[in-house]
Amino acid sequence: MPGPAVISGSGLYTPPESVSNEELVASFNAWVDHFNTEHRDEITAGTLEPKTHSSAEFIEKASGIKSRYVINKAGILDPLRMVPDIAERPNDKPSVMCEIACRAAEEAMLQANISAAEIDAVIVAASNMQRAYPAMAIEVQAALGATGFAFDMNVACSSATFGIQQASDAVRSGSASRVLVVNPEICTGHLNFRDRDSHFIFGDVATAVVVESSDTADASRGWDILDSRMQTLFSNNIRNNFGFLNRADESGVGQVDKLFVQEGRKVFKEVCPAVAEQINSQIAELGIAPNDLARIWLHQANRNMNDLIARKVFGRDPSSAESPTILDEYANTSSAGSIIAFHKHSDDLDSGDLAVLCSFGAGYSIGSIVLRRR
């Protein structure tokens, strides 16, 4: 039987363009002024509520976000468009999701010191797929020159951790030797940039990890996967109704529910305790005390949520090193967020150090993985 599964490499692709809170607010407020002018009569008559301005200060206080990387900046900041401008590509060219996935995958494979030919399974795990089929994972597999099998999966913001468990299970069962888990997240494509409460939330990015057996992984590097735990609880408080059946009812086309919508306060109240309870019960069953954890890499959705969860896990205010954040620079990148934090804030840990990689989001879905530095 193969040995325990190991994360032997990670990779990150960051788009070259970034949008600051100030730039985003300027675009949003210009649209608000245009809307209020265009609908002055209805607003004056009291049949329509006026739109209100946003501010950079409001965004940072509400979320901890200061900027975000995006695939296309001009389309988002155009007050008359406010949608990324991403041209369709012909079928014989790599799709944009495949392109950014491969960039992240190349770094992960380099870190794991393997070639694409040694990958025999590819999982593309992300909150939204560019198309229904063929699977994005199969396109990535072909573009890289990997072998074996490939499939897509979507558990929203928990897609990456759920994908890592699937990869770990495949390695431990022997159905694959090395699995590439890739998370191309073009979140700006499903964000409503005309919604004051959420127009600032998301950014774009791609991450990747290589999962392989401890029998083949470099013994001096990587992370042993000690345990993984997945949980789902149905909730409508984070939802996106876009799908292939939309064309069957024309009245729904273009409606706001076909983009990201959430009840933020309810999410905060319900998700935070559930995440903390899952991590605390998981490490307790493994005989790990909270202070034995050198680090937790949490889903990067909201700074206030992460601060609360981290306090509940450690039983105190953790240091920024114990619970690092990348949210201020990257914003919420759905499933990729905790992987970015892991990728950028893990090299300083020592052999034997224990840590938790955790994501949570729509579903609700919660995934937590206990790791030990090799």
One Martini backbone bead per residue (centre of mass of N, CA, C, O) as a GRO file, in nm:
protein
  374
    1MET     BB    1   0.098   0.035   0.020
    2PRO     BB    2   0.079   0.344   0.026
    3GLY     BB    3   0.162   0.610   0.170
    4PRO     BB    4   0.119   0.889   0.290
    5ALA     BB    5   0.018   1.200   0.226
    6VAL     BB    6   0.163   1.479   0.031
    7ILE     BB    7   0.264   1.812   0.020
    8SER     BB    8   0.519   1.902  -0.230
    9GLY     BB    9   0.359   2.155  -0.369
   10SER     BB   10   0.330   2.507  -0.471
   11GLY     BB   11   0.117   2.755  -0.646
   12LEU     BB   12   0.121   3.093  -0.813
   13TYR     BB   13  -0.112   3.314  -0.978
   14THR     BB   14  -0.071   3.664  -1.061
   15PRO     BB   15  -0.206   3.916  -1.180
   16PRO     BB   16  -0.089   4.225  -1.308
   17GLU     BB   17  -0.356   4.352  -1.212
   18SER     BB   18  -0.471   4.627  -0.999
   19VAL     BB   19  -0.724   4.720  -0.748
   20SER     BB   20  -0.818   4.969  -0.567
   21ASN     BB   21  -1.040   5.104  -0.362
   22GLU     BB   22  -1.035   5.388  -0.490
   23GLU     BB   23  -1.095   5.296  -0.780
   24LEU     BB   24  -1.357   5.144  -0.727
   25VAL     BB   25  -1.515   5.383  -0.600
   26ALA     BB   26  -1.504   5.578  -0.837
   27SER     BB   27  -1.671   5.398  -1.024
   28PHE     BB   28  -1.920   5.354  -0.847
   29ASN     BB   29  -1.993   5.657  -0.800
   30ALA     BB   30  -2.035   5.723  -1.099
   31TRP     BB   31  -2.273   5.530  -1.133
   32VAL     BB   32  -2.457   5.649  -0.917
   33ASP     BB   33  -2.486   5.927  -1.049
   34HIS     BB   34  -2.605   5.824  -1.313
   35PHE     BB   35  -2.852   5.679  -1.194
   36ASN     BB   36  -2.980   5.922  -1.038
   37THR     BB   37  -3.016   6.096  -1.292
   38GLU     BB   38  -3.182   5.894  -1.472
   39HIS     BB   39  -3.390   5.856  -1.192
   40ARG     BB   40  -3.507   6.126  -1.073
   41ASP     BB   41  -3.817   6.103  -1.087
   42GLU     BB   42  -3.855   5.845  -0.916
   43ILE     BB   43  -3.707   5.949  -0.667
   44THR     BB   44  -3.890   6.196  -0.618
   45ALA     BB   45  -4.160   6.011  -0.606
   46GLY     BB   46  -4.071   5.737  -0.432
   47THR     BB   47  -4.029   5.465  -0.636
   48LEU     BB   48  -3.710   5.510  -0.585
   49GLU     BB   49  -3.407   5.429  -0.471
   50PRO     BB   50  -3.125   5.563  -0.404
   51LYS     BB   51  -2.804   5.562  -0.453
   52THR     BB   52  -2.497   5.498  -0.277
   53HIS     BB   53  -2.205   5.562  -0.168
   54SER     BB   54  -1.881   5.473  -0.139
   55SER     BB   55  -1.576   5.360   0.048
   56ALA     BB   56  -1.264   5.278   0.147
   57GLU     BB   57  -1.320   5.272   0.451
   58PHE     BB   58  -1.560   5.080   0.447
   59ILE     BB   59  -1.420   4.837   0.320
   60GLU     BB   60  -1.192   4.794   0.530
   61LYS     BB   61  -1.374   4.765   0.780
   62ALA     BB   62  -1.559   4.525   0.667
   63SER     BB   63  -1.288   4.333   0.548
   64GLY     BB   64  -0.962   4.425   0.496
   65ILE     BB   65  -0.961   4.544   0.216
   66LYS     BB   66  -0.742   4.717  -0.039
   67SER     BB   67  -0.711   4.498  -0.274
   68ARG     BB   68  -0.697   4.360  -0.623
   69TYR     BB   69  -0.669   4.108  -0.850
   70VAL     BB   70  -0.703   4.113  -1.218
   71ILE     BB   71  -0.769   4.027  -1.542
   72ASN     BB   72  -0.962   4.297  -1.576
   73LYS     BB   73  -0.973   4.647  -1.534
   74ALA     BB   74  -1.127   4.827  -1.740
   75GLY     BB   75  -1.413   4.695  -1.726
   76ILE     BB   76  -1.460   4.743  -1.420
   77LEU     BB   77  -1.402   5.074  -1.426
   78ASP     BB   78  -1.635   5.106  -1.614
   79PRO     BB   79  -1.936   5.264  -1.546
   80LEU     BB   80  -2.082   5.132  -1.820
   81ARG     BB   81  -2.000   4.825  -1.729
   82MET     BB   82  -1.875   4.650  -1.479
   83VAL     BB   83  -1.702   4.427  -1.648
   84PRO     BB   84  -1.509   4.206  -1.752
   85ASP     BB   85  -1.284   4.196  -2.039
   86ILE     BB   86  -1.327   3.874  -2.194
   87ALA     BB   87  -1.238   3.709  -2.451
   88GLU     BB   88  -1.316   3.485  -2.659
   89ARG     BB   89  -1.203   3.163  -2.751
   90PRO     BB   90  -1.103   2.941  -2.942
   91ASN     BB   91  -1.106   2.593  -2.925
   92ASP     BB   92  -0.781   2.584  -3.018
   93LYS     BB   93  -0.747   2.744  -2.751
   94PRO     BB   94  -0.665   2.837  -2.457
   95SER     BB   95  -0.814   2.897  -2.188
   96VAL     BB   96  -0.808   3.112  -1.929
   97MET     BB   97  -0.819   2.898  -1.704
   98CYS     BB   98  -0.594   2.721  -1.814
   99GLU     BB   99  -0.367   2.927  -1.819
  100ILE     BB  100  -0.358   2.994  -1.508
  101ALA     BB  101  -0.336   2.704  -1.406
  102CYS     BB  102  -0.060   2.640  -1.539
  103ARG     BB  103   0.107   2.852  -1.392
  104ALA     BB  104   0.065   2.731  -1.109
  105ALA     BB  105   0.153   2.438  -1.172
  106GLU     BB  106   0.448   2.487  -1.248
  107GLU     BB  107   0.538   2.573  -0.963
  108ALA     BB  108   0.450   2.320  -0.809
  109MET     BB  109   0.631   2.120  -0.969
  110LEU     BB  110   0.898   2.257  -0.909
  111GLN     BB  111   0.881   2.226  -0.599
  112ALA     BB  112   0.841   1.899  -0.628
  113ASN     BB  113   1.031   1.787  -0.853
  114ILE     BB  114   0.846   1.759  -1.122
  115SER     BB  115   0.675   1.638  -1.389
  116ALA     BB  116   0.399   1.615  -1.582
  117ALA     BB  117   0.439   1.304  -1.649
  118GLU     BB  118   0.401   1.233  -1.325
  119ILE     BB  119   0.113   1.304  -1.364
  120ASP     BB  120  -0.213   1.107  -1.296
  121ALA     BB  121  -0.381   1.366  -1.182
  122VAL     BB  122  -0.658   1.606  -1.224
  123ILE     BB  123  -0.782   1.886  -1.029
  124VAL     BB  124  -1.046   2.115  -1.073
  125ALA     BB  125  -1.097   2.356  -0.809
  126ALA     BB  126  -1.393   2.563  -0.816
  127SER     BB  127  -1.655   2.804  -0.811
  128ASN     BB  128  -1.610   2.839  -1.134
  129MET     BB  129  -1.685   2.750  -1.462
  130GLN     BB  130  -1.646   2.818  -1.798
  131ARG     BB  131  -1.775   2.529  -1.846
  132ALA     BB  132  -1.920   2.221  -1.875
  133TYR     BB  133  -1.778   2.114  -2.152
  134PRO     BB  134  -1.506   2.016  -2.120
  135ALA     BB  135  -1.314   1.971  -1.876
  136MET     BB  136  -1.079   2.165  -1.739
  137ALA     BB  137  -0.889   1.935  -1.643
  138ILE     BB  138  -0.842   1.812  -1.925
  139GLU     BB  139  -0.711   2.062  -2.047
  140VAL     BB  140  -0.479   2.081  -1.845
  141GLN     BB  141  -0.362   1.804  -1.888
  142ALA     BB  142  -0.292   1.851  -2.189
  143ALA     BB  143  -0.121   2.114  -2.164
  144LEU     BB  144   0.099   1.972  -1.971
  145GLY     BB  145   0.126   1.640  -2.007
  146ALA     BB  146  -0.049   1.461  -1.857
  147THR     BB  147  -0.195   1.183  -1.705
  148GLY     BB  148  -0.467   0.984  -1.688
  149PHE     BB  149  -0.688   1.174  -1.492
  150ALA     BB  150  -0.983   1.407  -1.495
  151PHE     BB  151  -1.153   1.666  -1.286
  152ASP     BB  152  -1.422   1.844  -1.171
  153MET     BB  153  -1.488   2.078  -0.890
  154ASN     BB  154  -1.760   2.213  -0.660
  155VAL     BB  155  -1.726   2.402  -0.328
  156ALA     BB  156  -1.645   2.664  -0.366
  157CYS     BB  157  -1.444   2.789  -0.113
  158SER     BB  158  -1.375   2.457  -0.061
  159SER     BB  159  -1.241   2.324  -0.312
  160ALA     BB  160  -0.942   2.285  -0.231
  161THR     BB  161  -0.973   2.103   0.024
  162PHE     BB  162  -1.148   1.890  -0.113
  163GLY     BB  163  -0.935   1.825  -0.330
  164ILE     BB  164  -0.714   1.726  -0.136
  165GLN     BB  165  -0.870   1.487  -0.029
  166GLN     BB  166  -0.907   1.345  -0.299
  167ALA     BB  167  -0.604   1.317  -0.349
  168SER     BB  168  -0.531   1.161  -0.094
  169ASP     BB  169  -0.718   0.919  -0.146
  170ALA     BB  170  -0.586   0.836  -0.416
  171VAL     BB  171  -0.303   0.783  -0.306
  172ARG     BB  172  -0.377   0.578  -0.073
  173SER     BB  173  -0.529   0.375  -0.278
  174GLY     BB  174  -0.366   0.386  -0.579
  175SER     BB  175  -0.514   0.554  -0.822
  176ALA     BB  176  -0.268   0.753  -0.759
  177SER     BB  177   0.048   0.912  -0.735
  178ARG     BB  178  -0.004   1.208  -0.869
  179VAL     BB  179  -0.166   1.513  -0.771
  180LEU     BB  180  -0.332   1.784  -0.926
  181VAL     BB  181  -0.437   2.088  -0.768
  182VAL     BB  182  -0.657   2.334  -0.911
  183ASN     BB  183  -0.732   2.711  -0.865
  184PRO     BB  184  -0.923   2.886  -1.080
  185GLU     BB  185  -1.011   3.232  -0.995
  186ILE     BB  186  -1.274   3.424  -1.156
  187CYS     BB  187  -1.458   3.624  -0.959
  188THR     BB  188  -1.534   3.882  -1.134
  189GLY     BB  189  -1.749   3.729  -1.318
  190HIS     BB  190  -1.965   3.702  -1.042
  191LEU     BB  191  -1.964   4.010  -0.981
  192ASN     BB  192  -2.142   4.284  -0.843
  193PHE     BB  193  -2.040   4.617  -0.915
  194ARG     BB  194  -2.352   4.740  -0.817
  195ASP     BB  195  -2.293   4.641  -0.515
  196ARG     BB  196  -2.216   4.788  -0.224
  197ASP     BB  197  -2.183   4.517  -0.035
  198SER     BB  198  -1.985   4.350  -0.281
  199HIS     BB  199  -1.791   4.498  -0.502
  200PHE     BB  200  -1.506   4.432  -0.321
  201ILE     BB  201  -1.445   4.124  -0.259
  202PHE     BB  202  -1.309   4.028  -0.531
  203GLY     BB  203  -1.061   3.821  -0.696
  204ASP     BB  204  -0.786   3.707  -0.896
  205VAL     BB  205  -0.662   3.361  -0.940
  206ALA     BB  206  -0.403   3.095  -0.899
  207THR     BB  207  -0.374   2.761  -0.773
  208ALA     BB  208  -0.144   2.494  -0.643
  209VAL     BB  209  -0.108   2.134  -0.583
  210VAL     BB  210   0.091   1.861  -0.474
  211VAL     BB  211  -0.003   1.514  -0.444
  212GLU     BB  212   0.173   1.254  -0.262
  213SER     BB  213   0.363   1.011  -0.166
  214SER     BB  214   0.594   0.941   0.081
  215ASP     BB  215   0.759   0.746  -0.108
  216THR     BB  216   0.829   0.998  -0.327
  217ALA     BB  217   0.883   1.219  -0.152
  218ASP     BB  218   1.065   1.452  -0.020
  219ALA     BB  219   1.186   1.420   0.306
  220SER     BB  220   1.281   1.748   0.334
  221ARG     BB  221   0.985   1.815   0.222
  222GLY     BB  222   0.687   1.931   0.305
  223TRP     BB  223   0.349   1.783   0.383
  224ASP     BB  224   0.182   1.609   0.604
  225ILE     BB  225  -0.125   1.436   0.602
  226LEU     BB  226  -0.303   1.370   0.891
  227ASP     BB  227  -0.584   1.529   0.829
  228SER     BB  228  -0.936   1.530   0.721
  229ARG     BB  229  -1.225   1.763   0.705
  230MET     BB  230  -1.570   1.749   0.611
  231GLN     BB  231  -1.842   1.999   0.564
  232THR     BB  232  -2.206   2.023   0.519
  233LEU     BB  233  -2.449   2.306   0.503
  234PHE     BB  234  -2.741   2.414   0.420
  235SER     BB  235  -2.751   2.735   0.234
  236ASN     BB  236  -2.875   3.067   0.107
  237ASN     BB  237  -2.659   3.299   0.204
  238ILE     BB  238  -2.496   3.175  -0.045
  239ARG     BB  239  -2.545   3.271  -0.394
  240ASN     BB  240  -2.576   3.122  -0.740
  241ASN     BB  241  -2.810   3.099  -1.032
  242PHE     BB  242  -2.622   3.022  -1.246
  243GLY     BB  243  -2.722   2.845  -1.555
  244PHE     BB  244  -2.840   2.633  -1.809
  245LEU     BB  245  -3.158   2.697  -1.729
  246ASN     BB  246  -3.201   3.004  -1.780
  247ARG     BB  247  -3.312   2.985  -2.082
  248ALA     BB  248  -3.603   2.864  -1.983
  249ASP     BB  249  -3.622   3.167  -1.834
  250GLU     BB  250  -3.622   3.486  -1.940
  251SER     BB  251  -3.687   3.649  -1.669
  252GLY     BB  252  -3.386   3.575  -1.539
  253VAL     BB  253  -3.222   3.730  -1.723
  254GLY     BB  254  -2.991   3.942  -1.556
  255GLN     BB  255  -3.025   3.887  -1.275
  256VAL     BB  256  -2.879   3.919  -0.960
  257ASP     BB  257  -2.891   3.598  -0.892
  258LYS     BB  258  -2.663   3.540  -1.129
  259LEU     BB  259  -2.494   3.633  -0.898
  260PHE     BB  260  -2.348   3.729  -0.628
  261VAL     BB  261  -2.500   3.642  -0.308
  262GLN     BB  262  -2.555   3.778   0.035
  263GLU     BB  263  -2.579   3.725   0.399
  264GLY     BB  264  -2.342   3.842   0.587
  265ARG     BB  265  -2.439   3.827   0.888
  266LYS     BB  266  -2.528   3.531   0.880
  267VAL     BB  267  -2.260   3.410   0.802
  268PHE     BB  268  -2.098   3.502   1.042
  269LYS     BB  269  -2.280   3.372   1.268
  270GLU     BB  270  -2.266   3.064   1.146
  271VAL     BB  271  -1.964   2.999   1.056
  272CYS     BB  272  -1.756   3.059   1.276
  273PRO     BB  273  -1.835   2.839   1.492
  274ALA     BB  274  -1.815   2.594   1.296
  275VAL     BB  275  -1.515   2.617   1.231
  276ALA     BB  276  -1.395   2.611   1.515
  277GLU     BB  277  -1.521   2.339   1.598
  278GLN     BB  278  -1.385   2.165   1.384
  279ILE     BB  279  -1.092   2.220   1.459
  280ASN     BB  280  -1.102   2.151   1.762
  281SER     BB  281  -1.203   1.854   1.731
  282GLN     BB  282  -0.981   1.753   1.546
  283ILE     BB  283  -0.727   1.807   1.726
  284ALA     BB  284  -0.827   1.655   1.974
  285GLU     BB  285  -0.836   1.369   1.836
  286LEU     BB  286  -0.508   1.405   1.780
  287GLY     BB  287  -0.369   1.543   2.041
  288ILE     BB  288  -0.396   1.859   1.986
  289ALA     BB  289  -0.304   2.157   2.088
  290PRO     BB  290  -0.342   2.478   2.011
  291ASN     BB  291  -0.031   2.553   2.094
  292ASP     BB  292   0.085   2.338   1.878
  293LEU     BB  293   0.025   2.546   1.672
  294ALA     BB  294   0.197   2.739   1.435
  295ARG     BB  295  -0.054   2.740   1.216
  296ILE     BB  296  -0.315   2.919   1.030
  297TRP     BB  297  -0.495   2.876   0.717
  298LEU     BB  298  -0.734   3.082   0.615
  299HIS     BB  299  -0.991   3.191   0.475
  300GLN     BB  300  -1.005   3.485   0.249
  301ALA     BB  301  -1.282   3.694   0.322
  302ASN     BB  302  -1.257   3.807   0.636
  303ARG     BB  303  -1.104   3.955   0.895
  304ASN     BB  304  -1.315   3.925   1.121
  305MET     BB  305  -1.355   3.622   1.093
  306ASN     BB  306  -1.060   3.531   1.137
  307ASP     BB  307  -1.020   3.651   1.417
  308LEU     BB  308  -1.241   3.487   1.556
  309ILE     BB  309  -1.151   3.201   1.485
  310ALA     BB  310  -0.864   3.218   1.602
  311ARG     BB  311  -0.952   3.270   1.893
  312LYS     BB  312  -1.115   3.003   1.924
  313VAL     BB  313  -0.873   2.814   1.873
  314PHE     BB  314  -0.646   2.944   2.078
  315GLY     BB  315  -0.777   3.122   2.322
  316ARG     BB  316  -0.660   3.380   2.170
  317ASP     BB  317  -0.453   3.617   2.047
  318PRO     BB  318  -0.303   3.593   1.766
  319SER     BB  319  -0.062   3.616   1.564
  320SER     BB  320   0.025   3.696   1.241
  321ALA     BB  321   0.190   3.428   1.213
  322GLU     BB  322  -0.038   3.225   1.303
  323SER     BB  323  -0.253   3.426   1.123
  324PRO     BB  324  -0.235   3.488   0.818
  325THR     BB  325  -0.263   3.753   0.567
  326ILE     BB  326  -0.391   3.836   0.210
  327LEU     BB  327  -0.653   4.008   0.181
  328ASP     BB  328  -0.551   4.302   0.138
  329GLU     BB  329  -0.425   4.228  -0.157
  330TYR     BB  330  -0.643   3.993  -0.285
  331ALA     BB  331  -0.879   3.926  -0.146
  332ASN     BB  332  -1.133   3.733  -0.245
  333THR     BB  333  -1.046   3.391  -0.388
  334SER     BB  334  -1.181   3.179  -0.263
  335SER     BB  335  -1.027   2.876  -0.268
  336ALA     BB  336  -0.732   3.020  -0.290
  337GLY     BB  337  -0.673   3.176  -0.024
  338SER     BB  338  -0.541   2.959   0.167
  339ILE     BB  339  -0.318   2.887  -0.043
  340ILE     BB  340  -0.176   3.154  -0.046
  341ALA     BB  341  -0.103   3.160   0.251
  342PHE     BB  342   0.060   2.899   0.240
  343HIS     BB  343   0.263   2.976   0.014
  344LYS     BB  344   0.366   3.257   0.165
  345HIS     BB  345   0.339   3.108   0.483
  346SER     BB  346   0.578   2.833   0.523
  347ASP     BB  347   0.901   2.841   0.504
  348ASP     BB  348   0.957   2.913   0.827
  349LEU     BB  349   0.901   2.634   0.904
  350ASP     BB  350   0.955   2.344   1.087
  351SER     BB  351   1.024   2.044   1.158
  352GLY     BB  352   0.712   1.927   1.303
  353ASP     BB  353   0.522   2.129   1.242
  354LEU     BB  354   0.194   2.247   1.306
  355ALA     BB  355  -0.108   2.269   1.092
  356VAL     BB  356  -0.386   2.459   0.938
  357LEU     BB  357  -0.608   2.407   0.664
  358CYS     BB  358  -0.878   2.645   0.583
  359SER     BB  359  -1.222   2.635   0.467
  360PHE     BB  360  -1.508   2.854   0.369
  361GLY     BB  361  -1.864   2.852   0.252
  362ALA     BB  362  -2.062   2.778   0.036
  363GLY     BB  363  -2.370   2.570   0.132
  364TYR     BB  364  -2.218   2.496   0.346
  365SER     BB  365  -1.849   2.485   0.366
  366ILE     BB  366  -1.596   2.268   0.530
  367GLY     BB  367  -1.229   2.265   0.536
  368SER     BB  368  -0.981   2.056   0.713
  369ILE     BB  369  -0.614   2.046   0.741
  370VAL     BB  370  -0.366   1.850   0.884
  371LEU     BB  371  -0.022   1.947   0.928
  372ARG     BB  372   0.330   1.835   0.871
  373ARG     BB  373   0.644   1.907   0.878
  374ARG     BB  374   0.922   1.743   0.722
   0.00000   0.00000   0.00000
